[in-house]
Amino acid sequence: MLRPTAMTYTNSLDPDRNFAAETTLKVSKTQFHTYLGFDLSGVADPGAIVAASLEVNIGASGATKPSLVVQQTGTDWSATTLTERNRPPTITTVLNPGDTSIPRAQSFISVPLHLSAARLGSQLSLVVGYQHSFTEVQLLESNPPTLRLVVRSQPAAAARASVGSNALPYPIAPVASSGRKVFAHYFPPYPISLDNRDASSDYYTRHYLSPGGEKGKFRAVGGLLRDRPLARKPLAGDYRLADAMTEVRKAASAGIDGFTVNIMNWSGPNWERSLRMAKAASQSRTGFVTIPNIDLSSSARKASVATIAARLNTFYAQPSAYRLPDGRYVLSSFLAEQHSPGWWRDLATVMDTRYGKKIAFIAVFLHLSDERITSYRSVSYAMSIWGLRTPESVRRSPDKAGKVHKAGVRWMAPIAVQDVRHRTRRYAESGNTETLRASWKRALADKADLVQLVTWNDYSESTHFAPSKAHGSAFLDLNGFYATQFKTKRRPPITGDEVIISHRVQGYARKPTAQPGTMNWALSGTLTKPRDTVEVVTLLKKSATVTVRAGSKTTTYVAPAGMHARVVALSRGRMSASAVRAGVTVASVASPHTVTSTPTRWDLQYYAASSRTR
């Protein structure tokens, strides 16, 4: 599958305007046309393409019958300069004749293309239109149209075309496509950039990742962090807002519906970042929402009800503030038990009487007892817990969801990938991605109404799903498969191939050469003991032979179609995995992270990499 190298749309009523900065693509019969450019240089012989389709996620639409029209255009255009007035000539031949797919709102469709009628070279340019009047269809740029090609068997060329496909091997349920929402907890102290400097010398590198950073405050624990957001070059203009919008787009493209934004303070940099995230979500026009989450382990707890209500009113002024269909504004909180049900009732009353905003409260507890379910149910729209971090603790945890549902309240299931706190030398053994998979299986079995990923970007506890230096988008890729299943109530079809590899960069018992002390592995209980393993998760459309290389050791096995996980022993050196079908390598990944037997400091987070290229 190929993602567009260029995409935008034109508007006949605004012929000189370029729409590259917009976050949706639009098509209609005469006013709007969407342009997509694809790079076919990886296909050794375009004439060997035997089947093709355009995979499209639909946002808003009033369509009730087949209506999209796909044609070829000239390639001499740029997404950043294209307008109605300078758009390239269109070849009249329709590439999807007889197409029966209906672009209904919030749906995924596959539009078959007859590329035998197209003039194919190293570049392919398509224009998407609409054949009926008075209806506009919006395509989701956050999860853009992709081109799926089936190429006649040519072993060497096919391998080059298939390995490292940029597209996910399954469809992502678009934002706002379901009442079953997937949220991610956003932690303001760690935005993409703190100072807009190059990653080689920015604040993350100089202070948070360096043992001697911040005047040696964290020298004894080897530095505050072990990972950071994906690096970028310095930006012009309002880089803080641009970064916030990037995080919104990345989350939305991974099937996440919104952020529960941690409120640590009611003024200062973190409060400003919280408001900026709400503003970014509003401007993204993806349907992505934000929910204020009052962190009662922070100084935010100390403010009066009147102050908190006033600040919440400011947050709720942003269009992205999540509202239920009945008009209530959603509020959440970490460590909700720090205030009594009466206190939460008082806050809701002030919001209603002073600001005219009714509140639906999602109470997130650190510890949720039967007594708390009973006492808080009258003030709660939904309940949740911060969650557990080892596979066995997740699987064996009591049925909180059933008790919450019995109390007439919705359940928001916590989803975690790992938890490693180098600052306090404590961690939970997540078993590579086993905790993530166990968390989702429990959420589905418990018939959760909502989900919260814990967290999007708390790098200090290594709980982050956000794309990072240590794991790229690998965790998000795996999470998206389950998120789509949760939102659509069915397992998404796997139509491509992907291999995800995860491992630590040191054995859990290896003593660092420059850092004293030990790491305590009982953070989430002792049901899951530490292990030294390399895990390979395959998402395959058909079975394939998988070869795993861990250092000097090689393991080969047959992985079935669908999702499958296998572990092998961790070894010193480099890790890689590949999937071969009918003599052709369909997906392969080489981890960029080397395992050492002589670490200088503790680093027990799991690193990961995916065969997807980005």
Summary of the structure (lengths in Angstrom):
residues: 614
radius of gyration: 24.9
end to end distance: 12.7
largest distance: 71.3
contacts: 2119
relative contact order: 0.11
helix: 23%
strand: 29%
